[in-house]
Amino acid sequence: MVEKRRLVFEVEAYDDIDMIAKGKHERVIINKDKFDSMIKEKLAKKY
């Protein structure tokens, strides 16, 4: 599923007989330059 910047993957894992696991994996697309800038500001405040 894709919803704006959010990606959700539904996954299933199987062994030789049947399903052994089922779940969802979620990721969000970010603006790397903005994220890096926020981290630099945060680190500057800490040190």
ABEGO torsion letter per residue (X at the ends): XBBEABBBBBBBBBBAABBABBBBBBBBBBBAAAAAAAAAAAAAAAX
